[in-house]
Amino acid sequence: MLQTEKSAITTERIRPVFASKGAAAGLTRREWFLLLVLSAVQFTHILDFVIMMPLGPQFQKDLHLSNQWFGFLVSAYAFSAAVSGLLAAWFMDRFDRKRALLGLYAGFTVGTLCCAAAPNYALLLATRALTGAFGGVVAACILAIIGDAFPGPRRGRAMGAIMSAFSIASVVGVPIGLKLANMMTWRAPFAALGGVSMAVLVLIYLVLPPMHSHLIRGRQINSLWTIFVQPTHVRAYLLMTALVFSTFMIVPYLASYLVANTGRTNDELPWVYSIGGGVTFVTMILFGWLSDRFGKLLMFRCLALFTMVPILLVTNLPSVALATALMVFTLFMVASSGRMVPAMALITASATPRNRGGFLSVNASVQQAAAGLASALGGLMLGQGINGEITGFPLVGGLACAATLASIWLAGHLRPADGGEDSTWEI
């Protein structure tokens, strides 16, 4: 009798306070405050990764790198994040979410500062791997917090808000980073980002409350093997792989392609990224709302189909005016980033709350490994013409479209897990 009463009390304590609210209910002030802190974390770790790509021409010039060697520099971060994500899956659900995020983000901050101090290519490669070892798992921890704190009917909007950090990184971070690099060296953006990350680390410590209701709800955590082989999880991993391949065969080489093939200059790249990012900031939040309103699977399928249009345009772009390059690049950013909002909401719901951290950690490993493989494969497929132009990009675009079609089919076979649409943390 006493045990039954304790169980009832525990169940009542962990029941989501907004479980009864429908999809039409807006986010509360405390939810927005949580999203603001997580967005700051998301902004810094995304910027640390994406800043490498527009800096490609400078890396290739200063360090005398080919497209293949630069591709390995991008892949080092991704492969390291993949390995660390697998290791983190063992313990991600055994700790308070706040403590896990603090430890991982501290390691990420140190790695970013080490990138700024790397004296040569070999050490830069090593420091990128160090940063990736923590940065990739930071992303999984953020998604686990979103999955715990927001129920299915509002998770699309939460994902849209968090993923809009990519847009802010493109609008603010990339242009400032490129400006610093043009004024000084490629080291300057990493030094500045390391300083910002230290301030965000303090913000996490002071603002985020303890988050351990997943420990109360599921004391017995499934083995890592179970997280690997769960059929729903496997389908989510395959979906993530297809999405990453359709993007990262292209993105690492876009800046170099714009400079070498379309007649753009390094000084114009900040405009390209800031305008594209500014538009996606609005559209990602809009796509999150539409995903909650009309269904995440429907929105994903529509956006994924549309993405093939800018993929083919951007990989076949000849020498054009700046306005045309801006339009095509922005269309590519809007479509490719927008489809990730409903996709991540679908993937997050495919795991039970008690295993969500471990699943998302493995999913982050799959994502990073796929990004590394896609970047390396894209680099191997590219060549250089007699006038310095990049060759082979249209073939890369065709393979990216094939991966996009595969993702549409895989998304239709994804199913939510028991409790996957529920929230577990009271805000």
N, C-alpha and C positions, 0 to 999 in steps of 0.2 A: 504493500500500500504506500509506504513511504517512498519507495523507488519510483512508483508511478507518479506520485506528486512531484518529485524532483524532475522527472522526465517532462512532465507537463509544463513546469516552470521554465525549464531550459528551452523547450520548443517555443514558448511564448516570448522569451527574451530574444531569440534570434529571428523571429518572424519579421520579414521586411515591413517597415512601416508604410511603404508605398505600394505594397503588393496589390491593394485593391484599386489603385489608380489606373485609369485606362491610358491608351496611347495618346489621347488628346491632352493629358495633363502635362504642363510645362515643367521644366527643371526648376528645383527650388534654389534659393540663394546659397544654401550650404553646399548643394551639389555643384553649382557654378564655381564656388570657391575652391572646391576640391579639383575641379577640372582646370582651374587657372594654375594651380601648383603643378599638376601633372603635365599641363601643356608647356610649362617652363622647362621641365625635365625633357619632354619630348622634343622641344625646340633645339636644345643644345646637342642632344645625341644624334638627332637627324642632321643638323647642320655640320657636325663633325664628319659625318659620312658623305653628305652630298657636296660639301665644299671641295672635295677631292676632284670631282668631275670637271667643273669649270676651270679649275687650276691645271687641268691636263696640259694645255699648251705651255704653261710656265715650267711644269715639272719636266716635260720633254725637252725644253730648251736648256734649262739650268743643269739638269742631271743627265742630259743627252740620252733620253729614253726613247725606245721605239713604242709603237702602239701595244705590242705584246708585253713589254716590260712594264708599261704603265698599267695595263690590265692586271698584271700580277700584283701591283701595288694596291689596286682596288680589291682584288681577291683576297689578299692577306687578312684584311679586316673581316671579310665575310667568312672565310674558312675558320678563323680563330673563334668568331662568335658562334659558329656552328658547333665546334667542339665543346666550348664552355657551356653552351645551352644544354647539351646532353648531360654534362656533369651536374649542372644546376638542377636538372629535373629530379635528381635524387632528394634534394632538400628544399626546393622552392615552397612546397606546401607544408613544411614542418616549422616555418618561422612566421612571426608577425610580418605582414606585408611591409610595414613601415621600416622595420629593421633590415629586411632584405633589400629594400630600395636604397637605404642609406649606405649599406656596405658596397653594393654594386656600383652606385653612382660615385662613391669616393674613388674606387678603382678606375672608373672611366675618366674622372677628372685628372688623376695622376697620369694616365696614359696620354691624354690630350696634351698636357704640358710637356711630356717627354717627346712627343712628335715635333713640337716647336724647337726642341734642343737637338734633334738628330743631326749629326754633322755630314752624313752621307746616305746613299741609297740603301745600303745594307741595314744600317741602324734605323732608318726611317721605315723600312719594311718590318723590322722587329717591333718598333713602337706602334705601328698601325695594328699589328697582330695583338699587342697588349691592350690597346684601346678597344679593339673588337671583342676581346675576351669578356669585357665587362659591359660594353655598350649594347651588344645583342641581347644579353639577359635583362638589362634595364628595360628594353622594349617589352619583353615578355612580362615583367613585373607590372608595368603600367597597364597592360591589357588585362592581367589578372585582377588588378584593383578595379578596373572598369567593369569587368564581368561580375565581381562581387558586389559592387556598390550600386549598379543600375540594373533594373529589371528589363526583360526583353522589350516591352512596349516603348521604352525610352532609351534603349541601348544604342539605336542608330544615331540619335542626336548626340549622345555622349561620344560615340566614336567619331562623328563628324567634327565635333569641337576639338577633340584630342588630335585628330589627324590634320586639322587645319594648321597645326604647328608646322607642318611641311610647307604650307603656303607662306607663313610668316618667315620661316627660314629662307625661302626663296625671295621674298619681298625685301626683307631687312638684312638677314644674315649673309646671304651670298653676295649681294652688291657691296656691302661693307667689307666683307672678307676679300673680295676681288680688288676693291679700292686699296685696302691695306697692302695686299700683295703687290699691286702695281706701284705703290709708293715706296715700299720697302722690299721684302722678299716673301716667298711662299710660307715662311715660318710665322709671319706676323698674325695671320688669321687664327692659327692654332694657339698662339700665346694669348690672344684676346679671348678666345673661346674658353681657354682654361681658367682665366680670371672670372668670367661670367659663371662658369660651372661651380666655382668655389662659393660664390654668392648663393646660387640655387641650392647647393648642398646645405647651407645654413638655413635656408627657407624651408626645406623638407623637414629638418630637425625641429624647427620651431612651430611649424604650422600643422603638419599632418598628424592626426590622432592615431593611437594604436589601432591596428586592423587585424584582428585574429579570430573573427567569428567563423572563418572556414575551419579553424582548428576545433572549435566547439561542435560544429555541425558534422564533421567527419574525422574522428580521431584515428580511425584506421585508414591509412592512405595506401592505395593500390601500388603494386610494384611497378618499377620502371618498364618492365617487359609488358605489363598489362596496358600501360599508357601507350606503348608502341603499337601493339597489335590490335587494339580495340578497332573494329571495322569502321566505326564512324570517324575515329581519329585518323585512320589511314586515308580515308577519303578527303579529310581536311588537309592532310599533308600533301596529297597529290594536287589538290586545288591550289594550295599555296605555291607549289613548285611551278605549276603552269603559269600562274600570275607573274611570278618573279622572272621566269624565262622570257615572257612576252615584254617585259620592261627592261631588264638589265642586260640584255644583249644589245640594247640601243643606248640607254642613258649615259653610260660612262664615256661614250665617244661622241656625244652630241656637240659638246663645246668645240672639240677638235674639228668635227665635220663642218660646223658653222664657219669656223675660221678658214679651214683649208679649201672648202668646196663652194661655199655660198658667198664668199667675199666679205664676210663680216670681220671685225677686228676685236682684239682683246678688250679694248675700251668700250665696245658696244655690248659685250656679254652681260655686264650688270643690268642693262636695260632689258635684255631678253629675259633674264631670270626674275627681275623685280616685277615686270608687267605680267608675266605668266603666273607668278606666285600670287600677285594681287587678285587676279581673277579667280584662281582656285580657292583663295581664302573664302570668298563668297559662295562659290559653287559647292564646296565640300560640306559646308553647313547646310546648304539647301538640299543636297543629296541625302544627308542624314535625316532631315525632316521627311523627305519624300519616301525614304526607305521605311520609316515607321508608319507612314500614311498608306502607302500602296503595297507594301511587302518588300522585304529585302531581296528575295530571289528575283522577282520581276525587275526591280531596279538594277540589280547586278547584270542580268541578261541584256537589258537595253543598253546600259553603259558599255558593257564589254563588246557588244556588236559594233557600237559606234566607234570604239577605240581603234578598230582596224583602219578606219579612214585616215586619221592623223598619223598612224604608224606608217602607212604606205606613203603619205605625203612627205613626212619628215625624213624618211630614209631615201627618197628619190629627189630631194630638193636641189635644183641647180643653183647657179649664181643668180641671186635675186636681191631686190631692194630690202632695206632694213624692215620696212613695214610688213612686207610679205613674210619675211622670216619670223617676225614677232607674232603674226597671226597664226602661222602653222605651228610654231613652238608652243604657243599658249593653248591652242586646241589640243595638242598632244598632252600637255600637263593636266588640263581640265579633265579629259577623258580617262587617262591612265590613273590619276590619283583619285578621281571620283568613284571609280568602280571598286576601289579598295575599301570604301566606307561600308557598303552593304556586305562585301565579302568578309571583312573582319568581324562584323556583327554575326554573320552566319557561322563562321569558324569558332568564335568564342562560345556560342551557344551549343556547340557540339560536344562539350565536355561537362561533366558534373562539377558542381562547385568545389567539392573536396579534392578533386584532382585537377582543377583548372590551372593552377600555377605550374604544375609539372607538365601538363599537356601543352600549355602555351610556351613553356621553356623549350620543349622538344620542337614545337612548331616554329619557334624563332630559330632553332638550329637548322631546321629544314629550309627556312626562308634564307638564312645567311649562306648555307651551303649551295643552295640553288643560285643565289646572287653571285657567289664566287665562280661557280661553274659557267653561268651565263656570261659573266664579264670576260672570263678567260676564253670561252668559245667565240664570243663576238670578236675579241681581239685577234684570235687565230684566223678568223674568216676575212679580216680586213687586210688590205694591202695599200701600197703607196704608188701613185702614178709618177710619171717623169717630171711633172710640175709640182709635186708635193701634195696633190689631192689624194683623198682617201678613196679607195676602191672597195667594192664588195658590199657596200651598205644596203643596196636593194635586196640582196639575198638574205641579209640579216633581218630586214623588215618582213620578208615573206615568211621566215621561220617564226618570227614573233607573232604574226597573224595566225599561224597554225597553232601555236601555244594558246592564243586567245580563244580559239574555237574549242580547244580541249578544256579550257577552264569553264566555258559555258556548260558543257556536258557534265563535267564533274560537279559543278554547283547544284545541278538538279538532283544529284544523288546524295547530297549532304542532309543529315537529319539531326534535329536537336536532341541532346541527351536528356535523361530524366533530371529535372531541376535546372537544366541549362538555361532556361529563360528566366529563372528567378534570380533575385538579388539576395545576398546573404549578410549585408552589412547595413546597420541602421545609421543614417546620416541625420 
